[in-house]
Amino acid sequence: MSVIQRVSFRIHTTPVAKGRPRATSINGKARVYTPKKTAHFEAIVAETAEAHIGKLMEGPIEVSLSFYLPRPKRLQRKKDSSLAIVHTSKPDVDNLAKSVLDGLQAFMGDDAQVYRLTASKYYAGKGVGPYVDVALCEFLPYQPGGDDDD
């Protein structure tokens, strides 16, 4: 597959997992909405991505996400590593990835285009604030009868 564009950027904010949709009733009509904290994070993702993504991604997309969450005080001791440490408690990495993908929705025709997703989460290194590293790679869509056909 031929690469159309590669994009990578860092989002300098605390990662937020995708919250469950909330429902309310207004004038007898049911309304479903995304929690404010999630919507705010998705807006930050979209704003950051806008500065880095050149054009709408329409081909197959490979996404790599690395989440660096705030380090708790219990891991701030002198004997603890100053590097990032694997994070194995809540929030779930799949819910963190969903919130980023939803924030990127305006830059891809459909999130079903994501054919490979790699996501990992860590506690940020000592003295480093929380952030998310995002890497996207868009490929040329498969063309029947093209050079890759056997």
N, CA and C atoms as a LAMMPS dump frame, in Angstrom:
ITEM: TIMESTEP
0
ITEM: NUMBER OF ATOMS
450
ITEM: BOX BOUNDS ff ff ff
-5.0000000000000000e+02 5.0000000000000000e+02
-5.0000000000000000e+02 5.0000000000000000e+02
-5.0000000000000000e+02 5.0000000000000000e+02
ITEM: ATOMS id mol type element x y z
1 1 1 N 0.85 -1.194 0
2 1 2 C 0 0 0
3 1 3 C 0.882 1.239 0
4 2 1 N 0.466 2.222 -0.74
5 2 2 C 1.214 3.477 -0.821
6 2 3 C 0.689 4.478 0.199
7 3 1 N 1.617 5.167 0.839
8 3 2 C 1.256 6.156 1.845
9 3 3 C 0.832 7.455 1.165
10 4 1 N -0.312 8 1.584
11 4 2 C -0.775 9.298 1.094
12 4 3 C -0.264 10.403 2.012
13 5 1 N -0.482 10.232 3.319
14 5 2 C 0.043 11.212 4.267
15 5 3 C 0.281 10.579 5.626
16 6 1 N 1.335 11.056 6.298
17 6 2 C 1.654 10.677 7.681
18 6 3 C 1.563 11.94 8.515
19 7 1 N 0.917 11.812 9.653
20 7 2 C 0.744 12.955 10.545
21 7 3 C 0.983 12.486 11.97
22 8 1 N 1.729 13.259 12.741
23 8 2 C 1.861 12.962 14.164
24 8 3 C 1.863 14.277 14.927
25 9 1 N 1.248 14.227 16.1
26 9 2 C 1.18 15.427 16.934
27 9 3 C 0.931 15.029 18.377
28 10 1 N 1.141 15.982 19.261
29 10 2 C 0.96 15.78 20.704
30 10 3 C -0.152 16.696 21.189
31 11 1 N -1.022 16.129 22.011
32 11 2 C -2.113 16.89 22.622
33 11 3 C -1.748 17.083 24.088
34 12 1 N -1.498 18.327 24.479
35 12 2 C -1.052 18.635 25.838
36 12 3 C -2.245 18.872 26.764
37 13 1 N -2.842 17.791 27.202
38 13 2 C -3.946 17.848 28.156
39 13 3 C -4.112 16.468 28.784
40 14 1 N -4.846 16.387 29.868
41 14 2 C -5.101 15.101 30.508
42 14 3 C -6.061 14.283 29.641
43 15 1 N -5.672 13.067 29.261
44 15 2 C -6.563 12.229 28.463
45 15 3 C -7.86 11.927 29.226
46 16 1 N -8.973 11.9 28.493
47 16 2 C -10.284 11.624 29.08
48 16 3 C -10.907 10.451 28.334
49 17 1 N -11.352 9.446 29.087
50 17 2 C -12.013 8.29 28.483
51 17 3 C -13.4 8.684 27.993
52 18 1 N -13.858 8.003 26.953
53 18 2 C -15.192 8.254 26.406
54 18 3 C -16.219 7.93 27.488
55 19 1 N -17.012 8.937 27.856
56 19 2 C -18.052 8.733 28.862
57 19 3 C -19.287 8.109 28.245
58 20 1 N -20.034 7.407 29.048
59 20 2 C -21.287 6.816 28.557
60 20 3 C -22.253 7.93 28.196
61 21 1 N -23.019 7.75 27.11
62 21 2 C -24.002 8.778 26.747
63 21 3 C -25.008 8.97 27.869
64 22 1 N -25.404 10.189 28.082
65 22 2 C -26.393 10.523 29.108
66 22 3 C -27.715 10.819 28.42
67 23 1 N -28.802 10.561 29.124
68 23 2 C -30.132 10.841 28.563
69 23 3 C -30.904 11.744 29.512
70 24 1 N -31.688 12.62 28.932
71 24 2 C -32.538 13.508 29.707
72 24 3 C -33.844 13.692 28.944
73 25 1 N -34.82 14.232 29.619
74 25 2 C -36.105 14.477 28.979
75 25 3 C -36.385 15.97 28.992
76 26 1 N -36.662 16.537 27.805
77 26 2 C -36.988 17.956 27.691
78 26 3 C -38.329 18.052 26.975
79 27 1 N -39.315 18.632 27.655
80 27 2 C -40.667 18.759 27.098
81 27 3 C -41.211 17.422 26.608
82 28 1 N -40.939 16.368 27.356
83 28 2 C -41.449 15.049 27.011
84 28 3 C -40.67 14.34 25.918
85 29 1 N -39.628 14.942 25.422
86 29 2 C -38.805 14.333 24.37
87 29 3 C -37.481 13.862 24.973
88 30 1 N -37.084 12.653 24.638
89 30 2 C -35.812 12.125 25.126
90 30 3 C -34.667 12.748 24.331
91 31 1 N -33.613 13.085 25.048
92 31 2 C -32.425 13.674 24.422
93 31 3 C -31.199 12.954 24.968
94 32 1 N -30.331 12.499 24.073
95 32 2 C -29.105 11.824 24.475
96 32 3 C -27.941 12.757 24.17
97 33 1 N -26.991 12.859 25.095
98 33 2 C -25.857 13.763 24.902
99 33 3 C -24.587 13.172 25.491
100 34 1 N -23.461 13.676 25.009
101 34 2 C -22.143 13.28 25.51
102 34 3 C -21.827 14.113 26.744
103 35 1 N -21.281 13.493 27.803
104 35 2 C -20.912 14.254 29.002
105 35 3 C -19.967 15.415 28.671
106 36 1 N -20.07 16.526 29.401
107 36 2 C -19.278 17.736 29.134
108 36 3 C -17.775 17.479 29.126
109 37 1 N -17.297 16.687 30.091
110 37 2 C -15.859 16.427 30.187
111 37 3 C -15.345 15.734 28.914
112 38 1 N -16.112 14.766 28.421
113 38 2 C -15.74 14.056 27.192
114 38 3 C -15.809 14.991 25.992
115 39 1 N -16.884 15.752 25.884
116 39 2 C -17.068 16.679 24.757
117 39 3 C -15.946 17.717 24.724
118 40 1 N -15.534 18.207 25.898
119 40 2 C -14.448 19.185 25.972
120 40 3 C -13.134 18.57 25.474
121 41 1 N -12.839 17.344 25.914
122 41 2 C -11.611 16.672 25.472
123 41 3 C -11.638 16.447 23.961
124 42 1 N -12.772 15.982 23.426
125 42 2 C -12.894 15.753 21.984
126 42 3 C -12.689 17.055 21.2
127 43 1 N -13.145 18.169 21.751
128 43 2 C -12.953 19.471 21.098
129 43 3 C -11.474 19.858 21.081
130 44 1 N -10.751 19.566 22.155
131 44 2 C -9.306 19.845 22.209
132 44 3 C -8.573 18.982 21.18
133 45 1 N -8.974 17.716 21.069
134 45 2 C -8.375 16.818 20.069
135 45 3 C -8.592 17.391 18.674
136 46 1 N -9.825 17.79 18.361
137 46 2 C -10.149 18.334 17.035
138 46 3 C -9.368 19.608 16.744
139 47 1 N -9.266 20.474 17.733
140 47 2 C -8.55 21.745 17.561
141 47 3 C -7.061 21.494 17.297
142 48 1 N -6.467 20.579 18.029
143 48 2 C -5.05 20.26 17.841
144 48 3 C -4.821 19.597 16.487
145 49 1 N -5.698 18.672 16.124
146 49 2 C -5.562 17.95 14.85
147 49 3 C -5.686 18.889 13.656
148 50 1 N -6.54 19.886 13.777
149 50 2 C -6.777 20.825 12.678
150 50 3 C -5.477 21.515 12.235
151 51 1 N -4.59 21.758 13.19
152 51 2 C -3.329 22.428 12.876
153 51 3 C -2.329 21.497 12.176
154 52 1 N -2.599 20.173 12.185
155 52 2 C -1.63 19.212 11.657
156 52 3 C -2.109 18.403 10.459
157 53 1 N -3.403 18.208 10.323
158 53 2 C -3.919 17.365 9.242
159 53 3 C -4.246 18.243 8.041
160 54 1 N -3.591 17.96 6.922
161 54 2 C -3.715 18.79 5.733
162 54 3 C -5.047 18.686 5.024
163 55 1 N -5.525 17.475 4.838
164 55 2 C -6.776 17.303 4.087
165 55 3 C -7.545 16.122 4.67
166 56 1 N -8.803 16.02 4.28
167 56 2 C -9.663 14.929 4.729
168 56 3 C -9.022 13.594 4.359
169 57 1 N -8.935 12.701 5.318
170 57 2 C -8.364 11.378 5.067
171 57 3 C -9.476 10.467 4.57
172 58 1 N -9.322 9.956 3.349
173 58 2 C -10.386 9.148 2.743
174 58 3 C -9.991 7.693 2.538
175 59 1 N -8.708 7.38 2.625
176 59 2 C -8.238 6.008 2.436
177 59 3 C -8.172 5.261 3.76
178 60 1 N -7.658 4.026 3.728
179 60 2 C -7.465 3.257 4.964
180 60 3 C -6.486 3.995 5.889
181 61 1 N -6.759 3.955 7.179
182 61 2 C -5.952 4.716 8.142
183 61 3 C -5.428 3.803 9.248
184 62 1 N -4.157 3.993 9.551
185 62 2 C -3.509 3.314 10.674
186 62 3 C -3.357 4.358 11.775
187 63 1 N -3.788 4.034 12.992
188 63 2 C -3.753 4.985 14.103
189 63 3 C -2.933 4.396 15.247
190 64 1 N -2.037 5.206 15.782
191 64 2 C -1.253 4.819 16.951
192 64 3 C -1.439 5.892 18.019
193 65 1 N -1.849 5.473 19.209
194 65 2 C -2.118 6.407 20.303
195 65 3 C -1.324 5.996 21.538
196 66 1 N -0.67 6.952 22.159
197 66 2 C 0.017 6.719 23.432
198 66 3 C -0.5 7.752 24.428
199 67 1 N -1.099 7.259 25.496
200 67 2 C -1.691 8.121 26.521
201 67 3 C -0.753 8.189 27.722
202 68 1 N -0.454 9.407 28.162
203 68 2 C 0.394 9.619 29.33
204 68 3 C -0.45 10.342 30.368
205 69 1 N -0.85 9.587 31.393
206 69 2 C -1.744 10.115 32.416
207 69 3 C -0.946 10.698 33.58
208 70 1 N -1.584 11.566 34.383
209 70 2 C -0.86 12.162 35.512
210 70 3 C -0.318 11.081 36.454
211 71 1 N 0.898 11.288 36.92
212 71 2 C 1.535 10.338 37.829
213 71 3 C 1.034 10.59 39.245
214 72 1 N 0.537 9.551 39.927
215 72 2 C 0.061 9.735 41.3
216 72 3 C 1.229 9.949 42.276
217 73 1 N 0.94 10.548 43.414
218 73 2 C 1.992 10.842 44.407
219 73 3 C 2.709 9.579 44.872
220 74 1 N 1.996 8.448 44.909
221 74 2 C 2.619 7.212 45.389
222 74 3 C 3.746 6.742 44.463
223 75 1 N 3.821 7.292 43.238
224 75 2 C 4.891 6.938 42.298
225 75 3 C 5.881 8.089 42.102
226 76 1 N 5.904 9.019 43.056
227 76 2 C 6.798 10.175 42.966
228 76 3 C 8.019 10.039 43.885
229 77 1 N 8.174 8.878 44.536
230 77 2 C 9.296 8.696 45.46
231 77 3 C 10.632 8.661 44.711
232 78 1 N 11.725 8.916 45.432
233 78 2 C 13.059 8.911 44.823
234 78 3 C 13.382 7.576 44.167
235 79 1 N 12.946 6.479 44.792
236 79 2 C 13.294 5.157 44.265
237 79 3 C 12.481 4.782 43.015
238 80 1 N 11.413 5.503 42.73
239 80 2 C 10.597 5.22 41.547
240 80 3 C 11.279 5.761 40.294
241 81 1 N 11.101 5.061 39.202
242 81 2 C 11.693 5.472 37.92
243 81 3 C 11.209 6.871 37.534
244 82 1 N 12.101 7.641 36.918
245 82 2 C 11.707 8.974 36.447
246 82 3 C 11.081 8.893 35.052
247 83 1 N 11.173 7.724 34.419
248 83 2 C 10.602 7.517 33.093
249 83 3 C 9.113 7.184 33.201
250 84 1 N 8.442 7.106 32.081
251 84 2 C 7.035 6.711 32.053
252 84 3 C 6.904 5.281 32.578
253 85 1 N 5.778 5.007 33.253
254 85 2 C 5.506 3.696 33.839
255 85 3 C 4.193 3.187 33.254
256 86 1 N 4.143 1.897 32.923
257 86 2 C 2.921 1.306 32.378
258 86 3 C 1.754 1.523 33.342
259 87 1 N 0.62 1.905 32.796
260 87 2 C -0.601 2.218 33.566
261 87 3 C -1.585 1.07 33.368
262 88 1 N -1.942 0.361 34.44
263 88 2 C -2.812 -0.814 34.306
264 88 3 C -4.12 -0.708 35.073
265 89 1 N -4.524 0.492 35.43
266 89 2 C -5.813 0.66 36.116
267 89 3 C -6.703 1.562 35.257
268 90 1 N -7.871 1.9 35.774
269 90 2 C -8.811 2.734 35.025
270 90 3 C -8.179 4.09 34.751
271 91 1 N -8.488 4.749 33.664
272 91 2 C -9.491 4.425 32.654
273 91 3 C -8.992 3.363 31.676
274 92 1 N -9.955 2.65 31.071
275 92 2 C -9.629 1.618 30.09
276 92 3 C -9.056 2.262 28.829
277 93 1 N -8.046 1.613 28.261
278 93 2 C -7.387 2.164 27.071
279 93 3 C -8.339 2.244 25.877
280 94 1 N -9.288 1.312 25.767
281 94 2 C -10.214 1.363 24.631
282 94 3 C -11.135 2.573 24.714
283 95 1 N -11.535 2.963 25.913
284 95 2 C -12.381 4.152 26.067
285 95 3 C -11.584 5.438 25.842
286 96 1 N -10.311 5.433 26.195
287 96 2 C -9.451 6.578 25.885
288 96 3 C -9.323 6.726 24.363
289 97 1 N -9.111 5.603 23.677
290 97 2 C -8.974 5.629 22.216
291 97 3 C -10.262 6.115 21.549
292 98 1 N -11.408 5.679 22.053
293 98 2 C -12.696 6.109 21.469
294 98 3 C -12.842 7.623 21.515
295 99 1 N -12.446 8.234 22.617
296 99 2 C -12.608 9.683 22.728
297 99 3 C -11.7 10.417 21.736
298 100 1 N -10.496 9.91 21.494
299 100 2 C -9.609 10.534 20.507
300 100 3 C -10.165 10.331 19.098
301 101 1 N -10.594 9.116 18.78
302 101 2 C -11.15 8.849 17.448
303 101 3 C -12.384 9.701 17.175
304 102 1 N -13.21 9.894 18.193
305 102 2 C -14.384 10.76 18.014
306 102 3 C -13.967 12.21 17.792
307 103 1 N -12.893 12.644 18.433
308 103 2 C -12.374 13.994 18.213
309 103 3 C -11.781 14.175 16.824
310 104 1 N -11.325 13.08 16.221
311 104 2 C -10.73 13.126 14.88
312 104 3 C -11.756 12.926 13.767
313 105 1 N -13.002 12.704 14.124
314 105 2 C -14.041 12.357 13.15
315 105 3 C -14.17 13.359 11.998
316 106 1 N -13.941 14.632 12.256
317 106 2 C -14.07 15.651 11.202
318 106 3 C -12.957 15.539 10.156
319 107 1 N -11.916 14.759 10.441
320 107 2 C -10.767 14.679 9.545
321 107 3 C -10.7 13.377 8.769
322 108 1 N -11.688 12.519 8.965
323 108 2 C -11.775 11.282 8.191
324 108 3 C -13.222 11.095 7.753
325 109 1 N -13.415 10.505 6.579
326 109 2 C -14.763 10.323 6.064
327 109 3 C -15.626 9.491 7
328 110 1 N -15.036 8.449 7.593
329 110 2 C -15.768 7.533 8.454
330 110 3 C -14.734 6.833 9.33
331 111 1 N -14.994 6.698 10.628
332 111 2 C -13.992 6.056 11.481
333 111 3 C -13.868 4.554 11.197
334 112 1 N -14.74 4.011 10.347
335 112 2 C -14.589 2.626 9.905
336 112 3 C -13.363 2.476 9.004
337 113 1 N -12.796 3.587 8.525
338 113 2 C -11.578 3.566 7.709
339 113 3 C -10.367 3.121 8.511
340 114 1 N -10.447 3.206 9.832
341 114 2 C -9.325 2.803 10.681
342 114 3 C -9.23 1.285 10.613
343 115 1 N -8.164 0.802 9.964
344 115 2 C -8.006 -0.645 9.818
345 115 3 C -7.036 -1.214 10.853
346 116 1 N -6.217 -0.345 11.441
347 116 2 C -5.303 -0.777 12.499
348 116 3 C -5.259 0.299 13.562
349 117 1 N -5.443 -0.144 14.812
350 117 2 C -5.409 0.772 15.948
351 117 3 C -4.474 0.194 16.998
352 118 1 N -3.484 0.986 17.379
353 118 2 C -2.565 0.605 18.446
354 118 3 C -2.688 1.657 19.533
355 119 1 N -2.938 1.217 20.754
356 119 2 C -3.098 2.17 21.855
357 119 3 C -2.402 1.629 23.105
358 120 1 N -1.746 2.526 23.818
359 120 2 C -1.088 2.157 25.068
360 120 3 C -1.239 3.306 26.051
361 121 1 N -1.125 2.982 27.34
362 121 2 C -1.262 4.036 28.352
363 121 3 C -0.187 3.88 29.417
364 122 1 N 0.276 5.026 29.881
365 122 2 C 1.363 5.09 30.841
366 122 3 C 1.084 6.189 31.856
367 123 1 N 1.78 6.114 32.989
368 123 2 C 1.874 7.282 33.861
369 123 3 C 3 8.114 33.278
370 124 1 N 2.821 9.402 33.174
371 124 2 C 3.843 10.282 32.612
372 124 3 C 5.103 10.232 33.478
373 125 1 N 6.224 10.572 32.875
374 125 2 C 7.482 10.613 33.611
375 125 3 C 7.434 11.669 34.716
376 126 1 N 8.345 11.558 35.672
377 126 2 C 8.398 12.529 36.767
378 126 3 C 8.625 13.924 36.207
379 127 1 N 7.867 14.883 36.694
380 127 2 C 8.014 16.27 36.271
381 127 3 C 7.43 16.567 34.901
382 128 1 N 6.741 15.602 34.299
383 128 2 C 6.137 15.781 32.977
384 128 3 C 4.618 15.768 33.126
385 129 1 N 3.966 16.712 32.49
386 129 2 C 2.508 16.765 32.553
387 129 3 C 1.866 15.715 31.656
388 130 1 N 0.565 15.518 31.787
389 130 2 C -0.136 14.533 30.969
390 130 3 C -0.261 14.988 29.517
391 131 1 N -0.305 14.016 28.605
392 131 2 C -0.451 14.33 27.176
393 131 3 C -0.843 13.074 26.414
394 132 1 N -1.152 13.252 25.139
395 132 2 C -1.473 12.142 24.234
396 132 3 C -0.63 12.322 22.972
397 133 1 N 0.07 11.269 22.556
398 133 2 C 0.768 11.27 21.276
399 133 3 C -0.115 10.561 20.258
400 134 1 N -0.335 11.216 19.124
401 134 2 C -1.195 10.677 18.066
402 134 3 C -0.359 10.554 16.792
403 135 1 N -0.425 9.39 16.147
404 135 2 C 0.222 9.19 14.85
405 135 3 C -0.799 8.57 13.902
406 136 1 N -0.964 9.196 12.737
407 136 2 C -1.916 8.725 11.733
408 136 3 C -1.166 8.483 10.43
409 137 1 N -1.533 7.432 9.742
410 137 2 C -0.948 7.153 8.44
411 137 3 C -2.083 6.745 7.506
412 138 1 N -2.286 7.544 6.467
413 138 2 C -3.338 7.248 5.488
414 138 3 C -2.701 6.588 4.275
415 139 1 N -3.341 5.528 3.805
416 139 2 C -2.849 4.786 2.65
417 139 3 C -3.773 4.974 1.463
418 140 1 N -3.224 4.738 0.287
419 140 2 C -3.999 4.775 -0.951
420 140 3 C -4.983 3.609 -0.908
421 141 1 N -6.262 3.848 -1.18
422 141 2 C -7.242 2.753 -1.157
423 141 3 C -6.896 1.678 -2.187
424 142 1 N -7.304 0.466 -1.905
425 142 2 C -7.091 -0.67 -2.809
426 142 3 C -7.838 -0.429 -4.112
427 143 1 N -7.152 -0.643 -5.219
428 143 2 C -7.747 -0.49 -6.555
429 143 3 C -7.693 -1.851 -7.259
430 144 1 N -8.835 -2.506 -7.486
431 144 2 C -8.807 -3.795 -8.209
432 144 3 C -8.141 -3.613 -9.582
433 145 1 N -7.308 -4.572 -9.934
434 145 2 C -6.638 -4.507 -11.228
435 145 3 C -5.396 -3.64 -11.218
436 146 1 N -5.012 -3.137 -10.027
437 146 2 C -3.813 -2.3 -9.916
438 146 3 C -2.553 -3.14 -9.886
439 147 1 N -1.431 -2.489 -9.633
440 147 2 C -0.132 -3.165 -9.616
441 147 3 C -0.031 -4.231 -8.551
442 148 1 N -0.765 -4.076 -7.436
443 148 2 C -0.668 -5.039 -6.342
444 148 3 C -1.493 -6.287 -6.586
445 149 1 N -2.296 -6.321 -7.659
446 149 2 C -3.147 -7.477 -7.957
447 149 3 C -2.296 -8.628 -8.499
448 150 1 N -2.54 -9.814 -7.998
449 150 2 C -1.828 -11.015 -8.524
450 150 3 C -2.793 -11.916 -9.241
